[in-house]
Structure formats: structure tokens, C-alpha cells
Amino acid sequence: MSRLSWKILVALMVAIPTWPTSVSAQSPSKADPLKPYTTCKLPGDLKVKEVTRRPKSMEKYREVTTAKGNERVSVLDGYRVMFAYNDVLYYYANVKIEQSDPASYLPDKEKVISELKYDSPTKPAATGIIYRDRTMLNGFEHYGFDRDRIDVGGTMGVHVLFYDAGHLIITIYLLNQDDKNVFRAQFGRRRFTNIEEYRTLKDDFLNQYSECLKRVADAQH
């Protein structure tokens, strides 16, 4: 497979909102309180492969779609963190770490939850969608939804963690990983081959990642 074909395939697999500017490693500081959240490491061979900061030139909001239509959610700063396994070129998770304006955080939170509730029943009918309402996960308020079948669409699940003390909204996109024979040699064998394996990986990832995020939050606050 040519280098160009590889880039096109990866772009199609992670075709969800991205930020265009990469950030190099730098020391955490009070001027960049979100940076420590990008340094979480997980046990095993799931690694951070890319860290990208939200360009300062972007508007201080993003749009979400709810039953009311398009609404704005404030974003003072943000990072994208991409996770992948060492021996698999497919990304496993695309994480958006965003800080809301303190004055707008509570309505922002409600809008994001409303988007999840609106989005989950409107996804393509090729799969069922299982919505998970409010639970507490290592100190974070957690909401999300997942497909009930693999190999349909680019995203298997969307989960959101809220941390009220830091006005943080952390959105986790868990990505599908194609396993067609023609690509297996180049891209490696994916970690889940059925919905039960996906759910086990998802639960482990959310638990371990939120544990690390909570340690960072405790140190920050």
C-alpha cells in the first residue's frame, strides 16, 4: 500500500472534528492548566500517539446539536489526545479535553448532555445505540453511548466526563477498527473482534483513564 493510500485510509477512519495545529512538549504552567491532563499514561501497550492544542485563533466556543437545534458551548482552551496500540496503526480513541468558561459551565454541561441524548437515537439505524445516563466514574460525572455492533461507522461510542471543580468537559470518541484481510498485514490486528471484547476494552479504558485524570485534577485543585 502506498504512503498516500495509507494517509487517506487513516483520515477516513478518524473523520471526526479535529484541530489543525500540533503542539510540542512543554512544561506545565499556570498559563496552561490543561497540559497536565494530556500526559496520562495507561498500563499495557495503549499509548498516546498525538497531542494537539486547540489554536488560540479559534472562536471561544463550539457548536452542539440538540433537540433545540444548534447551540454554543464555551471553550476557553482545549487539547486533542489520540490513543493507539503500539502494534496497530489504527487509532483506538480520540479524546477532546476542553475547559469551559466558569460562568457558562453549567449550561454548557446541560447542552453537551442534551446533544448525547439527541445524538444517540439519531445515529444510523444499521446498529442499535445503548445510552448510559449519569454515573460517577472516579470522581467524574459520566454519560455516554455505544453501538451494539462492531464494523459499522467510524465511531463505536462517545463518552463524556465532567469535572465541575475545574469546569472540564472531556469527550472520548472510541473508534472502530477495520479488520479486512487486505489491510491486516500493514495495520496490525485490532484488539476487539466482537461486541463483548469491545465493551471490555471500553470499560477498562474509561476506568483507567479517568483514574489518571482524577489524580491530575486533585493535583491541580
Stockholm file with secondary structure:
# STOCKHOLM 1.0

chainA/1-221         MSRLSWKILVALMVAIPTWPTSVSAQSPSKADPLKPYTTCKLPGDLKVKEVTRRPKSMEKYREVTTAKGNERVSVLDGYRVMFAYNDVLYYYANVKIEQSDPASYLPDKEKVISELKYDSPTKPAATGIIYRDRTMLNGFEHYGFDRDRIDVGGTMGVHVLFYDAGHLIITIYLLNQDDKNVFRAQFGRRRFTNIEEYRTLKDDFLNQYSECLKRVADAQH
#=GR chainA/1-221 SS CCHHHHHHHHHHHTCSCCCSCBCCCCCCBTTBTTGGGGGCCCSSSEEEEEEEECCTTSCSEEEEEETTEEEEEECSEEEEEEEEETTCCSEEEEEEEEECCTTTHHHHHHHHHHHHHHHGGGSCTTSCEEEEEEEEETTEEEEEEEESSSSSSSEEEEEEEEEGGGTEEEEEEEECCCCCHHHHHHHCCCSCSSHHHHHHHHHHHHHHHHHHHHHHHHHHC
#=GC SS_cons         CCHHHHHHHHHHHTCSCCCSCBCCCCCCBTTBTTGGGGGCCCSSSEEEEEEEECCTTSCSEEEEEETTEEEEEECSEEEEEEEEETTCCSEEEEEEEEECCTTTHHHHHHHHHHHHHHHGGGSCTTSCEEEEEEEEETTEEEEEEEESSSSSSSEEEEEEEEEGGGTEEEEEEEECCCCCHHHHHHHCCCSCSSHHHHHHHHHHHHHHHHHHHHHHHHHHC
//
